[in-house]
Amino acid sequence: MTAEILTAAETRLQKLRSALQSGGLHQVGGLINALHPAEIGNLLESLPPAEREVVWELVDRDIEGDVLVELNDEVRGKLIEDMDAEELLAAIDGMEVDDLADLIADLPETITLQILRSMGEQDRERLSTVMAHPEDSAGGLMNTDTVTVRPDVTLDVVLRHTRQRKEIPQGTDLFFVVDRNDRYLGSLDISCLITNDPQTMVSELIDKDLQGILPETPASDVASLFEDRDLHSAPVVDENGRLLGRITVDDVVDVIREEAEHSLMSMAGLDEDDDMFAGVFTSSRRRAVWLGVNLATAFLAAWVVGLFQATLAEVVALAVLMPIVASMGGIAGSQTLILMIRGMALGQVGRSNARWLMFKETAVGLLNGLGWATVVAVAVVLWFKDWRIGAVIAAAMVINLLIAAASGVIVPLVLKRMDVDPALAGGVVLTTITDVVGFMSFLGLGTLFLT
């Protein structure tokens, strides 16, 4: 199914670019506006800037706001820069409060003030409630538009009240039961209105198992909660238990996707909100920072090698075999590091089990080290006809794989304690350790036993 979705997206992009190249703007407009806003957003992010501007002009004004919400920060910011005040105000007209909260930080201050002045007091208060919390928290994810009922009424009353509303918030699967002070008491599944006697009291059907989520709860913890309990929506409550809003599964899917993108891009020192089609100089500047960091660590490894110039001049075989030790340590350490980062993201790794993981990964490193060291030693002896070189590289590999495994556990834990993203800095730190230890152990042992 995933492959079919990706193929469909590639087909749409190909058709769109063909239409653009042929100058058929009417056809392009038809292709674009027949799509969901999220699909339009994905297509816009898949186009170079010049084509993106042309396509954006063809998007229906009625859905511009919905499309803007779906775009990453950089692409959205560039499109907003080129929109005039009247167009921006029209785009966000009628937008839901949680979507508006995501968008408003990118709007010019004058537009923001106009929006706030045009909003009713209730909507302005809802917007302030959402914006009072960090974007990556439960409070930042929540939508304040909820359906609440009292426990002391019948289902018939709830039905009549619902009909009077004429519409309910999109994605509503639960009504939240509150007391007179808006304190959350539990939930009422919307299906209960159909499957039970209309004269049944809400208090008889209330589900108290679904606990409220505090607004400061990290978005990653909210995503884990939804995954573990198969939730479609959940209430957000303050420290006094008063209902503030709700989080729906579509918001959580966005969190999961963003976390996956963040982990992947951070390993290369990149930001998931960067525009893939940004200018050459902009992209070069961003990547230069981590290239510089990597260069500094490479010089450190080169300095270690330089300490053994005399040994390398005397035993040339060591220079030929050096990359093997560092490479094996790097791969072994990366395997452990990736498992640790994943476990930490899922809340499966902490102080309570770190020692056990250290023992386990070190044992894995030792076992793999001994196995592959034997293979490499045999190959080296057959190649260079010198058992001493085989013994040296075998010992160095065992040492480096042990250190790599231990570092794969320790490095992310230390970085997290220092409030540094392990996905961002872990790879660079680990590579430095395995290179330095690999070269030091191999060349050091070579100096001791071969010269």
Secondary structure, DSSP 8 states (H G I E B T S, - for coil): -HHHHHHHHHHHHHHHHHHHHHT-HHHHHHHHHTS-HHHHHHHHHTS-HHHHHHHHHHS-GGGHHHHHHHS-HHHHHHHHHTS-HHHHHHHHTT--HHHHHHHHTTS-HHHHHHHHHHS-HHHHHHHHHHHTS-TTBHHHH-B----EE-TTSBHHHHHHHHHHHS---TT--EEEEE-TT-BEEEEEETTHHHHS-TT-BHHHH-B--S--B-TTSBHHHHHHHHHHHT-SEEEEE-TT-BEEEEEEHHHHHHHHHHHHHHHHHHTTT--TTS-TT--HHHHHHHHHHHHHHHHHHHHHHHHHHHTTHHHHHH-HHHHHHHHHHHHHHHHHHHHHHHHHHHHHHTT--SHHHHHHHHHHHHHHHHHHHHHHHHHHHHHHHHHHS-HHHHHHHHHHHHHHHHHHHHHHHHHHHHHHHTT--HHHHHHHHHHHHHHHHHHHHHHHHHHHHH-
